Amino acid sequence: MKRAAFLSLAACLMVECAVFAQTKADGSKVEQKPCPFSIIGFWRAEGVTEMSRIFFDFLPAGHIIMMGYSPNTLPQDFEMMESVDYKLDKKSAPKHLEFIAPRGNEAFLPGITILDVVEYSDTSFTTREPATGRQTRWFREQTHRYFLTFAARSGPNGDPAFVLLTVMDGRNTKIEAIGIQSTKDDTKTAPVFGPIPAELYEQIREDNEKEKKIKKDDTVIIRFELTQAEFEKTENTYKLWGKRLKERALPHKDPYQNGMEFLKSAAEGLNQCGQKAKLNRPAQREQEEILSRYDPPRRMLEYIRILRKKNEELHIDDVEFPWQWRPMIQAPGQ
């Protein structure tokens, strides 16, 4: 067993995770908070043979599954070698990473090893051994992709508006949609806030220019790709509102109020931080204008329309969307 398993990339620059600065039009600087970190996911460590041939799957509950590369398979089917535990002093802004391996293995010494976290981003982080100052650089392998879609339609067939979370792992695509839809009984049509069925959200897609001219429906869609940290925050929002729906403990009696509050909460999962300012949200003045100009059934659509207008460059349309995506992880050393 080699102690060098922890120690690599001595030449790697140590970069302290700092607050980023953005420049205003007048030349003054505006500080922005650093983006939150998430260690959850598939990582590889570079620089040492013993570690570089292993993939490390950091799980939310504080466990790491060490995986060996298997050709022509998805990452979730890689060979499981061993497991150890880990602990971060602060999950979203760590300064220390602790590994717990009671028996030790080819990557970790027996017992507890504490490393400094000297730099991190969504795609990499750098650890340093306090006693020697030697560093290891860790890189995230993309095993999942996450997308958040805001969609609304106004027309003779009802006014659905919803937010759709898509999770892809190369084998299955999971979709969860929550929002407003119209339900009919023998006497009337009424809006309902809750889960949106597939047969409804699959009907709503982005129209081309020709379709916009001939269709009576007004459809607005904007789709963002999420980082791991953004996904985790968004997933928590879905869990919270799913619990509220299950327990019938929604914050408002009015379904349109619930719909708008959920829409805004989902948008909050898109971070505005560091050099990754992701989303230009409707300003307070624009939100007040929506309330004063439009009836409740149309307000979510107009909110999404402003999101689209202010973030057009971030939108992933149907042509760009990776419908057949599979993770492409190369063998170690390639």
DRENLUM-12663 format. One record per residue: residue number from 1; y, x, z of N, C-alpha, C in turn. Coordinates in steps of 0.2 Angstrom, whole numbers, plus 5000, padded with zeros to 4 digits. Layout:
DRENLUM-12663
resi,n_yy,n_xx,n_zz,ca_yy,ca_xx,ca_zz,c_yy,c_xx,c_zz
NUM,Y,X,Z,Y,X,Z,Y,X,Z
...
This chain:
DRENLUM-12663
resi,n_yy,n_xx,n_zz,ca_yy,ca_xx,ca_zz,c_yy,c_xx,c_zz
1,4994,5004,5000,5000,5000,5000,5006,5004,5000
2,5011,5003,4996,5017,5007,4995,5023,5004,4998
3,5026,5007,5002,5033,5005,5005,5038,5004,4999
4,5037,5008,4994,5041,5008,4988,5042,5001,4985
5,5037,4997,4987,5037,4990,4984,5043,4986,4985
6,5047,4988,4991,5053,4985,4992,5059,4988,4989
7,5058,4994,4987,5064,4999,4986,5064,5000,4978
8,5070,4998,4975,5070,5000,4968,5078,4999,4966
9,5079,5001,4960,5085,5001,4957,5091,5004,4961
10,5090,5010,4963,5095,5014,4967,5101,5014,4963
11,5101,5014,4957,5107,5015,4953,5110,5008,4952
12,5107,5003,4954,5111,4996,4953,5117,4996,4957
13,5122,4994,4955,5129,4993,4958,5128,4988,4963
14,5131,4989,4969,5131,4984,4974,5138,4980,4974
15,5137,4974,4972,5143,4970,4971,5144,4964,4977
16,5148,4965,4981,5149,4960,4986,5151,4953,4983
17,5147,4948,4985,5149,4941,4983,5156,4939,4985
18,5160,4938,4981,5167,4938,4982,5170,4931,4980
19,5176,4929,4982,5179,4923,4980,5183,4925,4973
20,5181,4921,4968,5184,4922,4962,5191,4920,4961
21,5195,4922,4957,5202,4920,4956,5203,4918,4949
22,5207,4913,4948,5208,4910,4942,5216,4910,4940
23,5218,4911,4934,5225,4912,4933,5228,4906,4930
24,5233,4904,4933,5237,4898,4931,5241,4900,4925
25,5244,4895,4922,5248,4896,4916,5255,4900,4918
26,5257,4900,4924,5263,4904,4926,5261,4911,4928
27,5255,4912,4928,5253,4919,4929,5250,4920,4937
28,5251,4915,4941,5249,4916,4948,5242,4915,4948
29,5239,4917,4954,5232,4917,4955,5230,4911,4959
30,5225,4908,4958,5222,4902,4962,5215,4904,4964
31,5213,4905,4970,5207,4907,4972,5202,4901,4972
32,5196,4902,4970,5191,4897,4970,5185,4900,4974
33,5181,4895,4977,5176,4897,4981,5170,4899,4977
34,5166,4904,4980,5160,4906,4976,5155,4900,4975
35,5151,4900,4969,5146,4895,4968,5141,4896,4973
36,5138,4890,4976,5132,4890,4980,5126,4893,4977
37,5122,4897,4981,5116,4900,4979,5110,4895,4980
38,5105,4896,4976,5099,4893,4978,5093,4898,4976
39,5089,4899,4981,5083,4904,4980,5077,4900,4977
40,5077,4894,4977,5071,4890,4975,5070,4891,4968
41,5064,4893,4967,5062,4894,4960,5057,4900,4959
42,5057,4902,4952,5052,4907,4950,5056,4914,4949
43,5054,4919,4952,5058,4925,4952,5054,4931,4950
44,5056,4937,4947,5053,4943,4947,5058,4948,4949
45,5055,4954,4952,5059,4959,4954,5058,4965,4950
46,5063,4969,4948,5063,4974,4943,5063,4981,4947
47,5060,4986,4944,5061,4993,4946,5055,4996,4949
48,5050,4992,4952,5044,4995,4955,5038,4992,4952
49,5033,4996,4950,5027,4994,4947,5024,4989,4951
50,5023,4990,4957,5019,4985,4961,5022,4978,4962
51,5029,4978,4962,5032,4971,4962,5033,4968,4955
52,5035,4973,4950,5037,4970,4944,5031,4966,4940
53,5025,4967,4942,5020,4964,4939,5018,4957,4942
54,5022,4955,4947,5021,4949,4951,5027,4945,4950
55,5025,4938,4950,5031,4933,4950,5031,4930,4957
56,5037,4928,4959,5037,4926,4966,5040,4918,4966
57,5036,4914,4968,5038,4907,4968,5041,4905,4975
58,5048,4904,4975,5051,4903,4982,5051,4895,4982
59,5048,4892,4987,5047,4885,4988,5052,4883,4993
60,5054,4876,4993,5059,4874,4998,5057,4874,5005
61,5051,4874,5007,5049,4874,5014,5048,4881,5017
62,5051,4886,5014,5051,4893,5016,5044,4897,5015
63,5041,4895,5010,5035,4899,5008,5036,4902,5001
64,5032,4907,5000,5032,4911,4993,5025,4911,4991
65,5024,4909,4985,5018,4910,4981,5018,4915,4977
66,5014,4921,4978,5014,4926,4973,5009,4925,4967
67,5012,4926,4961,5008,4924,4955,5007,4929,4951
68,5001,4930,4948,5000,4935,4943,5001,4931,4936
69,5003,4935,4931,5004,4933,4924,4998,4931,4921
70,4998,4925,4918,4992,4922,4914,4995,4921,4907
71,4992,4924,4902,4995,4923,4895,4993,4916,4892
72,4998,4913,4888,4997,4907,4885,4996,4901,4890
73,4999,4902,4895,4999,4896,4900,5006,4895,4903
74,5007,4889,4906,5014,4887,4909,5014,4891,4916
75,5020,4892,4918,5021,4896,4924,5017,4893,4930
76,5017,4886,4930,5013,4883,4936,5006,4884,4936
77,5003,4886,4930,4996,4888,4930,4995,4895,4930
78,5000,4899,4932,4998,4907,4933,4993,4907,4939
79,4990,4913,4939,4985,4915,4944,4989,4915,4951
80,4987,4912,4956,4989,4912,4963,4986,4918,4966
81,4990,4923,4969,4987,4929,4972,4987,4928,4980
82,4993,4928,4983,4994,4927,4990,5000,4923,4991
83,5001,4922,4998,5007,4918,5000,5010,4922,5006
84,5017,4922,5006,5020,4924,5012,5026,4919,5014
85,5029,4920,5019,5035,4916,5021,5041,4920,5020
86,5047,4916,5020,5053,4919,5019,5058,4915,5023
87,5064,4918,5025,5069,4914,5028,5076,4917,5026
88,5081,4913,5025,5088,4915,5023,5092,4913,5029
89,5097,4918,5031,5101,4916,5036,5106,4910,5034
90,5108,4909,5028,5112,4904,5026,5110,4902,5018
91,5107,4897,5017,5104,4895,5011,5108,4896,5005
92,5114,4893,5006,5119,4893,5000,5123,4899,4999
93,5124,4903,5004,5128,4909,5004,5125,4915,5009
94,5119,4917,5007,5115,4921,5011,5118,4928,5011
95,5117,4931,5017,5118,4938,5018,5112,4942,5020
96,5107,4939,5022,5101,4942,5024,5095,4938,5022
97,5089,4941,5019,5083,4938,5017,5078,4941,5021
98,5074,4937,5024,5068,4939,5029,5061,4937,5026
99,5057,4942,5025,5050,4941,5023,5045,4941,5029
100,5041,4937,5029,5036,4937,5035,5029,4937,5032
101,5026,4943,5032,5019,4944,5030,5015,4947,5035
102,5011,4943,5039,5008,4945,5045,5003,4951,5043
103,4999,4950,5038,4994,4955,5036,4996,4960,5031
104,5002,4959,5028,5004,4963,5023,5000,4962,5016
105,5003,4965,5011,4999,4965,5004,5003,4970,5000
106,5001,4970,4994,5003,4975,4989,5011,4975,4988
107,5014,4969,4990,5021,4969,4989,5025,4969,4995
108,5022,4967,5001,5026,4967,5007,5022,4970,5013
109,5026,4974,5017,5023,4977,5023,5021,4972,5028
110,5016,4974,5032,5014,4969,5038,5020,4968,5042
111,5020,4962,5044,5026,4960,5049,5032,4957,5046
112,5038,4958,5049,5044,4955,5046,5048,4961,5043
113,5051,4959,5037,5055,4964,5034,5062,4960,5033
114,5067,4963,5035,5074,4960,5034,5078,4964,5029
115,5080,4961,5023,5084,4964,5018,5091,4961,5018
116,5096,4965,5016,5103,4963,5015,5103,4960,5008
117,5107,4954,5008,5108,4951,5001,5115,4953,4999
118,5116,4958,4994,5123,4961,4993,5126,4957,4987
119,5122,4953,4983,5125,4950,4977,5121,4944,4975
120,5124,4939,4973,5119,4934,4970,5123,4929,4965
121,5119,4926,4961,5122,4921,4956,5116,4916,4955
122,5117,4912,4950,5112,4907,4949,5106,4910,4946
123,5107,4916,4942,5101,4919,4938,5099,4925,4941
124,5102,4928,4946,5099,4934,4949,5102,4935,4956
125,5099,4940,4960,5102,4942,4966,5099,4949,4968
126,5103,4953,4972,5101,4960,4974,5100,4960,4981
127,5095,4964,4983,5093,4965,4990,5094,4972,4991
128,5095,4974,4998,5096,4981,5000,5092,4982,5006
129,5089,4988,5007,5085,4989,5013,5091,4993,5017
130,5092,4990,5023,5098,4993,5027,5097,5000,5029
131,5090,5003,5030,5089,5009,5033,5091,5015,5027
132,5089,5013,5021,5090,5018,5015,5095,5016,5011
133,5098,5010,5010,5103,5008,5005,5100,5007,4998
134,5093,5008,4998,5090,5007,4991,5090,4999,4990
135,5090,4998,4983,5091,4991,4981,5086,4988,4976
136,5085,4982,4976,5080,4979,4971,5084,4973,4968
137,5083,4972,4962,5087,4967,4958,5081,4962,4956
138,5083,4955,4958,5078,4950,4957,5081,4945,4951
139,5077,4943,4947,5079,4939,4941,5076,4932,4941
140,5079,4927,4940,5076,4920,4940,5073,4919,4933
141,5067,4917,4933,5063,4915,4927,5064,4907,4926
142,5066,4905,4920,5067,4898,4919,5061,4894,4918
143,5059,4890,4923,5053,4886,4923,5054,4879,4922
144,5060,4877,4923,5062,4870,4923,5069,4870,4920
145,5071,4864,4917,5078,4863,4915,5080,4856,4917
146,5086,4855,4919,5089,4849,4922,5095,4847,4918
147,5095,4840,4917,5101,4837,4914,5103,4831,4917
148,5109,4830,4917,5112,4824,4920,5116,4820,4915
149,5115,4814,4913,5118,4810,4908,5121,4804,4911
150,5128,4803,4909,5132,4797,4911,5132,4793,4905
151,5130,4787,4905,5130,4782,4900,5132,4775,4901
152,5136,4772,4897,5138,4765,4898,5138,4762,4891
153,5137,4755,4891,5138,4751,4885,5141,4745,4886
154,5146,4743,4882,5149,4736,4883,5148,4732,4877
155,5146,4726,4877,5145,4722,4871,5142,4716,4873
156,5140,4712,4868,5138,4705,4869,5131,4705,4872
157,5127,4710,4873,5121,4710,4876,5121,4713,4883
158,5127,4713,4886,5128,4715,4893,5131,4722,4893
159,5133,4724,4900,5137,4730,4901,5133,4735,4905
160,5128,4738,4903,5124,4742,4908,5128,4749,4908
161,5128,4752,4914,5131,4759,4915,5127,4762,4920
162,5125,4768,4919,5121,4772,4924,5121,4779,4923
163,5118,4783,4928,5118,4790,4928,5110,4792,4928
164,5108,4796,4923,5101,4798,4922,5100,4805,4923
165,5095,4806,4927,5093,4813,4929,5086,4815,4926
166,5086,4820,4922,5081,4822,4918,5078,4829,4920
167,5072,4830,4922,5069,4836,4924,5063,4838,4919
168,5063,4844,4916,5058,4846,4911,5055,4852,4914
169,5048,4853,4913,5044,4859,4916,5040,4861,4910
170,5040,4858,4904,5036,4861,4898,5030,4857,4898
171,5028,4853,4903,5022,4849,4903,5024,4841,4903
172,5028,4840,4908,5030,4833,4909,5038,4833,4909
173,5041,4827,4907,5048,4826,4908,5049,4820,4913
174,5052,4821,4918,5053,4816,4923,5060,4813,4922
175,5061,4807,4922,5068,4804,4922,5069,4798,4927
176,5075,4799,4930,5076,4794,4935,5084,4791,4933
177,5084,4785,4933,5091,4782,4931,5093,4777,4936
178,5099,4777,4939,5102,4772,4943,5109,4770,4941
179,5110,4763,4941,5116,4761,4939,5116,4753,4939
180,5120,4750,4934,5122,4743,4934,5118,4741,4928
181,5115,4735,4928,5112,4731,4923,5113,4724,4924
182,5113,4720,4919,5113,4712,4920,5106,4709,4920
183,5105,4705,4924,5099,4701,4925,5100,4694,4923
184,5096,4690,4920,5097,4683,4919,5091,4679,4922
185,5093,4673,4924,5089,4668,4926,5090,4662,4922
186,5088,4656,4924,5088,4650,4920,5095,4648,4919
187,5100,4649,4924,5106,4647,4924,5112,4652,4923
188,5111,4658,4925,5117,4663,4924,5114,4670,4923
189,5119,4674,4922,5118,4681,4921,5122,4685,4927
190,5119,4689,4930,5122,4693,4936,5121,4700,4936
191,5126,4704,4938,5125,4711,4938,5121,4713,4944
192,5117,4718,4943,5113,4721,4948,5113,4729,4948
193,5114,4732,4954,5114,4739,4955,5108,4741,4958
194,5105,4746,4954,5098,4749,4956,5095,4753,4951
195,5089,4754,4951,5085,4758,4946,5086,4755,4939
196,5086,4759,4934,5087,4756,4927,5080,4758,4924
197,5077,4752,4921,5071,4753,4918,5071,4757,4911
198,5066,4760,4909,5065,4764,4903,5067,4760,4897
199,5065,4754,4897,5066,4750,4891,5074,4749,4890
200,5078,4749,4895,5085,4749,4894,5088,4755,4893
201,5087,4761,4897,5090,4767,4895,5088,4770,4889
202,5082,4769,4886,5080,4771,4880,5084,4768,4874
203,5087,4762,4875,5090,4759,4870,5097,4762,4869
204,5100,4765,4874,5107,4767,4874,5107,4775,4872
205,5109,4776,4866,5110,4783,4863,5117,4783,4860
206,5118,4790,4858,5125,4791,4855,5125,4789,4848
207,5130,4785,4846,5131,4782,4839,5134,4788,4835
208,5132,4788,4829,5136,4792,4824,5142,4788,4821
209,5146,4791,4817,5152,4788,4815,5151,4782,4811
210,5146,4782,4807,5144,4776,4803,5142,4770,4808
211,5138,4771,4813,5136,4766,4817,5142,4763,4821
212,5146,4768,4823,5152,4766,4827,5156,4760,4824
213,5156,4761,4817,5160,4756,4813,5157,4749,4812
214,5150,4749,4812,5147,4743,4811,5144,4739,4817
215,5144,4743,4823,5141,4740,4829,5146,4737,4833
216,5144,4731,4836,5149,4728,4841,5149,4731,4848
217,5144,4735,4849,5143,4738,4856,5148,4744,4856
218,5151,4745,4862,5155,4751,4863,5151,4755,4868
219,5148,4761,4865,5144,4765,4869,5147,4772,4870
220,5147,4774,4877,5150,4781,4879,5144,4785,4882
221,5143,4791,4881,5138,4795,4884,5141,4802,4884
222,5139,4806,4890,5140,4813,4891,5135,4816,4895
223,5132,4821,4893,5126,4824,4896,5128,4832,4897
224,5126,4834,4904,5127,4841,4906,5120,4844,4908
225,5120,4850,4907,5114,4854,4909,5116,4857,4916
226,5111,4856,4921,5113,4858,4928,5109,4865,4929
227,5113,4869,4934,5110,4875,4937,5105,4872,4942
228,5101,4877,4945,5096,4875,4950,5100,4872,4956
229,5106,4875,4958,5109,4873,4964,5112,4866,4963
230,5115,4865,4957,5118,4859,4955,5112,4853,4955
231,5106,4855,4952,5101,4850,4952,5099,4848,4960
232,5099,4853,4964,5097,4851,4971,5102,4847,4974
233,5108,4848,4973,5113,4843,4976,5113,4837,4973
234,5112,4836,4966,5111,4830,4963,5105,4826,4965
235,5099,4830,4966,5093,4827,4968,5094,4824,4975
236,5098,4827,4979,5099,4824,4986,5103,4818,4985
237,5108,4817,4981,5112,4811,4980,5107,4806,4977
238,5102,4807,4973,5098,4802,4971,5093,4799,4977
239,5091,4804,4981,5087,4802,4986,5091,4798,4991
240,5097,4800,4993,5101,4796,4997,5102,4789,4995
241,5104,4788,4988,5105,4781,4986,5098,4777,4985
242,5093,4781,4983,5086,4778,4983,5084,4775,4990
243,5086,4779,4995,5084,4776,5002,5089,4770,5004
244,5095,4770,5002,5099,4765,5003,5097,4758,4999
245,5094,4759,4993,5092,4754,4989,5085,4751,4993
246,5081,4755,4995,5075,4753,4998,5076,4750,5004
247,5081,4752,5008,5082,4749,5015,5087,4743,5014
248,5090,4742,5008,5095,4737,5007,5101,4738,5012
249,5103,4745,5011,5109,4747,5016,5114,4750,5011
250,5116,4747,5006,5121,4749,5001,5128,4748,5004
251,5132,4753,5003,5139,4753,5006,5143,4747,5004
252,5142,4743,4999,5146,4738,4997,5142,4732,4995
253,5145,4726,4995,5141,4720,4993,5142,4719,4985
254,5148,4722,4983,5149,4721,4976,5145,4726,4972
255,5141,4724,4967,5137,4729,4963,5141,4734,4959
256,5147,4732,4957,5151,4736,4953,5154,4742,4957
257,5156,4740,4964,5158,4745,4968,5153,4750,4970
258,5147,4748,4971,5141,4753,4972,5140,4757,4966
259,5140,4754,4960,5140,4758,4954,5145,4763,4953
260,5151,4762,4954,5156,4767,4954,5156,4772,4959
261,5154,4770,4965,5153,4775,4970,5147,4780,4969
262,5142,4777,4966,5136,4782,4964,5138,4786,4959
263,5141,4784,4954,5143,4788,4948,5148,4794,4950
264,5153,4792,4955,5157,4798,4957,5153,4803,4961
265,5148,4800,4965,5144,4805,4969,5140,4809,4965
266,5137,4806,4960,5133,4811,4955,5137,4816,4952
267,5143,4814,4950,5148,4819,4947,5149,4825,4952
268,5149,4823,4958,5151,4828,4963,5146,4834,4963
269,5140,4833,4961,5135,4838,4960,5136,4843,4955
270,5141,4842,4951,5143,4847,4946,5148,4851,4949
271,5147,4858,4951,5151,4862,4955,5158,4864,4951
272,5163,4864,4955,5169,4867,4952,5170,4874,4957
273,5168,4879,4955,5168,4885,4959,5168,4891,4955
274,5170,4897,4958,5170,4903,4954,5172,4903,4947
275,5169,4907,4943,5170,4907,4936,5166,4901,4932
276,5163,4897,4936,5159,4892,4933,5162,4885,4934
277,5169,4884,4933,5171,4877,4934,5168,4873,4929
278,5164,4868,4931,5160,4864,4927,5163,4858,4924
279,5167,4855,4928,5169,4848,4927,5176,4846,4928
280,5179,4843,4923,5186,4840,4924,5185,4833,4925
281,5186,4831,4931,5185,4824,4933,5192,4820,4932
282,5191,4813,4931,5197,4809,4930,5202,4810,4936
283,5208,4811,4935,5213,4812,4940,5214,4806,4944
284,5217,4806,4950,5219,4800,4954,5223,4795,4950
285,5228,4797,4946,5232,4793,4942,5227,4789,4937
286,5223,4793,4934,5218,4790,4929,5213,4785,4932
287,5211,4786,4938,5207,4781,4941,5211,4775,4943
288,5217,4776,4945,5221,4770,4947,5222,4766,4941
289,5223,4769,4935,5224,4765,4929,5218,4761,4927
290,5212,4764,4928,5206,4761,4926,5205,4754,4931
291,5207,4755,4937,5207,4749,4942,5212,4744,4940
292,5218,4746,4937,5223,4741,4936,5222,4738,4929
293,5219,4741,4924,5219,4739,4917,5212,4735,4915
294,5207,4737,4919,5200,4734,4917,5197,4730,4922
295,5193,4725,4920,5189,4721,4924,5183,4726,4927
296,5180,4724,4933,5175,4728,4936,5169,4729,4931
297,5167,4725,4926,5161,4727,4922,5163,4733,4917
298,5169,4734,4916,5171,4739,4911,5173,4746,4914
299,5174,4746,4921,5177,4752,4924,5172,4758,4924
300,5166,4757,4925,5162,4763,4924,5162,4766,4917
301,5162,4762,4912,5162,4764,4905,5168,4768,4904
302,5174,4766,4907,5180,4769,4905,5181,4776,4909
303,5178,4776,4915,5177,4782,4919,5173,4787,4915
304,5168,4785,4912,5163,4790,4908,5167,4792,4902
305,5171,4787,4899,5175,4789,4893,5180,4795,4895
306,5183,4795,4900,5187,4800,4902,5184,4806,4903
307,5178,4806,4907,5174,4812,4908,5172,4815,4901
308,5170,4811,4896,5168,4814,4890,5174,4817,4886
309,5180,4814,4887,5186,4816,4883,5188,4823,4886
310,5188,4824,4893,5190,4830,4896,5185,4835,4897
311,5179,4834,4895,5173,4839,4895,5169,4839,4889
312,5172,4838,4883,5169,4837,4877,5165,4844,4875
313,5168,4850,4877,5164,4856,4875,5158,4857,4879
314,5157,4853,4885,5151,4854,4889,5146,4849,4887
315,5147,4844,4883,5142,4839,4881,5137,4842,4877
316,5131,4840,4879,5125,4841,4875,5122,4835,4871
317,5123,4835,4865,5122,4829,4861,5114,4829,4860
318,5112,4823,4856,5105,4823,4855,5102,4828,4850
319,5106,4831,4846,5104,4836,4841,5103,4842,4845
320,5107,4844,4850,5106,4850,4854,5101,4850,4859
321,5099,4843,4861,5095,4843,4867,5088,4845,4866
322,5085,4849,4870,5079,4853,4869,5073,4848,4870
323,5071,4844,4866,5066,4838,4867,5059,4841,4868
324,5058,4847,4865,5051,4850,4865,5051,4856,4869
325,5056,4857,4873,5056,4864,4877,5050,4865,4881
326,5048,4872,4881,5043,4875,4885,5046,4881,4888
327,5044,4883,4894,5046,4889,4897,5043,4895,4893
328,5047,4900,4892,5045,4906,4888,5045,4912,4893
329,5040,4913,4897,5040,4919,4901,5035,4925,4898
330,5038,4930,4898,5035,4936,4895,5031,4940,4900
331,5026,4943,4898,5022,4947,4903,5026,4953,4906
332,5025,4955,4912,5029,4960,4915,5029,4966,4911
333,5035,4969,4910,5036,4975,4907,5038,4974,4899
334,5038,4968,4897,5040,4967,4890,5047,4964,4890
